[in-house]
Amino acid sequence: MKVPIYKKVVPNIEKYWLRMEPDQEDYIEILVRTFNSGLEKIKNFERWSKHNEFTIYADALEDWDDIVGDSWDEPDSLNLEPRTWIQDHPLHVNQKQMVQDIINDAFSKMKFFLTRFQPILEIYWRNKLIDLKILMDEQLRNPVEGINNTINLFIYHHEYFSSKLPSKADIGLIQLDSNNAR
């Protein structure tokens, strides 16, 4: 009988056990919504050109004066509307695509960084598969030594996890918080 000569591993285990919160779509949505919210906040500034309180001054100017123009009627809204200023600008038109490109790039770097967790997750996976009842088997040659070795292995794994798993890591645009994984 031939014994397989390969090591049991779970390829890309980090993709199954690690989750990024918020995810890519949440980041994109929040950034685009924040930009639009900023435009709404600018609308709260009151414009003073063609304000009704300046009508008496406009009436005193000559008809040919460019400042007065043809009509001096108060506009429907006295608030600034910044969208009309930027609606054709490429940064505004392509903002969502540009945000998506930046966030997708940041998340691909983070996914690459998460591959560093693979060996640690493999150890954790193996530890979850251990049947500790085997340590209580009466036919063990030296049960005390087996329990002692198992405890020492778990202590080593705890120290290894603590030293190899950073609590926080800055990966470009995103900060990875791995305290829950630790």
C-alpha positions as CSV (number, residue, x, y, z in Angstrom):
1,M,0.0,0.0,0.0
2,K,1.4,3.4,-1.1
3,V,1.1,6.3,1.3
4,P,0.4,9.7,-0.3
5,I,3.4,12.0,-0.2
6,Y,1.6,15.3,0.0
7,K,0.6,17.6,2.7
8,K,-3.0,18.4,3.3
9,V,-3.6,22.1,2.8
10,V,-6.5,24.3,2.0
11,P,-5.6,26.4,-1.0
12,N,-6.5,30.1,-0.5
13,I,-7.8,29.4,3.0
14,E,-7.7,33.1,3.8
15,K,-10.4,33.7,1.2
16,Y,-12.8,31.4,3.1
17,W,-12.0,32.5,6.7
18,L,-11.1,36.2,6.5
19,R,-13.6,38.8,5.6
20,M,-13.0,42.4,4.9
21,E,-15.4,44.9,6.4
22,P,-16.5,47.2,4.9
23,D,-16.2,45.5,1.5
24,Q,-15.2,47.0,-1.8
25,E,-18.7,48.1,-2.8
26,D,-19.3,49.7,0.6
27,Y,-16.2,51.8,0.3
28,I,-17.1,52.9,-3.2
29,E,-20.7,53.7,-2.2
30,I,-19.6,55.7,0.9
31,L,-17.0,57.7,-1.1
32,V,-19.4,58.6,-3.9
33,R,-22.2,59.4,-1.4
34,T,-19.8,61.6,0.7
35,F,-18.8,63.6,-2.4
36,N,-22.5,64.1,-3.3
37,S,-23.2,65.1,0.3
38,G,-20.4,67.7,0.1
39,L,-22.0,69.2,-3.0
40,E,-25.3,69.4,-1.1
41,K,-23.6,71.1,1.8
42,I,-22.2,73.8,-0.6
43,K,-25.8,74.4,-1.8
44,N,-26.5,75.8,1.7
45,F,-24.4,78.9,0.9
46,E,-26.6,81.8,-0.1
47,R,-25.7,83.6,-3.3
48,W,-25.8,87.3,-3.4
49,S,-25.7,88.0,-7.1
50,K,-29.2,89.1,-8.3
51,H,-30.4,89.0,-4.7
52,N,-33.7,90.9,-4.2
53,E,-32.1,93.2,-1.6
54,F,-29.7,94.5,-4.3
55,T,-32.5,95.4,-6.7
56,I,-32.5,99.1,-5.7
57,Y,-28.8,99.3,-6.5
58,A,-29.3,97.5,-9.9
59,D,-32.1,100.0,-10.8
60,A,-29.7,102.9,-10.2
61,L,-27.2,101.5,-12.8
62,E,-27.3,102.4,-16.4
63,D,-29.2,100.1,-18.8
64,W,-26.0,99.4,-20.8
65,D,-24.1,98.3,-17.8
66,D,-23.0,94.6,-18.2
67,I,-23.5,93.9,-14.5
68,V,-27.2,94.6,-14.7
69,G,-27.9,92.6,-17.8
70,D,-31.3,92.3,-19.4
71,S,-33.3,91.3,-16.4
72,W,-32.8,91.6,-12.6
73,D,-35.4,89.1,-11.4
74,E,-34.6,87.2,-8.3
75,P,-33.8,83.6,-9.2
76,D,-36.0,80.7,-7.9
77,S,-33.3,79.6,-5.4
78,L,-30.9,81.8,-3.7
79,N,-28.6,78.9,-2.9
80,L,-25.5,78.0,-4.9
81,E,-25.8,75.0,-7.2
82,P,-22.2,73.7,-7.7
83,R,-23.3,70.8,-9.9
84,T,-23.9,73.2,-12.8
85,W,-20.3,74.3,-12.5
86,I,-18.8,70.8,-12.6
87,Q,-21.3,68.7,-14.4
88,D,-19.2,68.5,-17.6
89,H,-15.8,68.2,-15.9
90,P,-14.1,64.7,-16.4
91,L,-13.4,64.4,-12.7
92,H,-17.2,64.7,-11.9
93,V,-18.4,62.7,-14.9
94,N,-15.9,59.8,-14.2
95,Q,-15.9,60.0,-10.4
96,K,-17.5,56.6,-9.7
97,Q,-15.2,54.8,-12.2
98,M,-12.1,56.6,-10.7
99,V,-13.1,55.7,-7.2
100,Q,-13.8,52.1,-8.3
101,D,-10.3,51.9,-9.8
102,I,-8.6,53.2,-6.7
103,I,-10.6,51.0,-4.3
104,N,-10.1,47.9,-6.5
105,D,-6.4,48.5,-6.6
106,A,-6.3,48.9,-2.8
107,F,-8.3,45.8,-2.2
108,S,-6.1,43.7,-4.6
109,K,-3.1,44.8,-2.5
110,M,-5.0,43.8,0.7
111,K,-5.9,40.4,-0.7
112,F,-2.3,39.8,-1.6
113,F,-1.3,40.9,2.0
114,L,-3.9,38.4,3.4
115,T,-2.0,35.5,1.7
116,R,0.5,36.0,4.6
117,F,-2.1,34.6,6.9
118,Q,-2.3,31.3,5.1
119,P,0.2,29.4,7.2
120,I,-1.4,30.7,10.4
121,L,-4.8,29.7,9.2
122,E,-3.5,26.3,8.2
123,I,-2.3,25.7,11.8
124,Y,-5.6,26.9,13.2
125,W,-7.5,24.6,10.8
126,R,-5.4,21.6,11.9
127,N,-6.0,22.5,15.5
128,K,-9.7,22.5,14.9
129,L,-9.5,19.0,13.4
130,I,-7.7,17.5,16.4
131,D,-9.7,15.0,18.3
132,L,-8.5,15.6,21.9
133,K,-10.3,12.5,23.1
134,I,-7.4,10.5,21.7
135,L,-5.3,11.9,24.6
136,M,-7.5,10.0,27.0
137,D,-6.9,6.6,25.3
138,E,-5.8,4.1,27.9
139,Q,-3.5,2.4,25.4
140,L,-1.3,5.4,25.0
141,R,2.3,4.6,25.9
142,N,2.9,7.7,27.9
143,P,-0.3,9.7,28.2
144,V,1.1,12.4,30.5
145,E,3.8,13.2,28.0
146,G,1.3,13.3,25.2
147,I,-0.9,15.8,27.1
148,N,2.2,17.9,28.1
149,N,3.4,18.0,24.4
150,T,0.0,19.0,23.2
151,I,-0.2,21.8,25.7
152,N,3.3,23.0,24.7
153,L,2.3,22.9,21.1
154,F,-0.8,25.1,21.8
155,I,1.3,27.5,23.8
156,Y,3.8,27.7,20.9
157,H,0.9,28.3,18.5
158,H,-0.4,31.1,20.7
159,E,3.0,32.8,20.8
160,Y,3.4,32.2,17.1
161,F,0.0,33.8,16.3
162,S,0.8,36.7,18.6
163,S,4.1,37.4,17.0
164,K,3.2,36.8,13.4
165,L,-0.2,38.4,13.2
166,P,0.0,42.2,13.3
167,S,-2.7,43.8,15.2
168,K,-2.9,46.6,12.6
169,A,-1.3,47.0,9.2
170,D,-1.5,50.0,6.9
171,I,-1.8,48.8,3.3
172,G,-1.9,51.9,1.2
173,L,-5.4,53.4,1.4
174,I,-6.7,50.8,3.8
175,Q,-5.8,49.8,7.4
176,L,-6.2,46.2,8.2
177,D,-7.3,45.4,11.8
178,S,-6.6,41.8,12.6
179,N,-7.4,41.9,16.3
180,N,-10.4,39.6,15.8
181,A,-8.3,37.1,13.9
182,R,-5.7,37.1,16.7
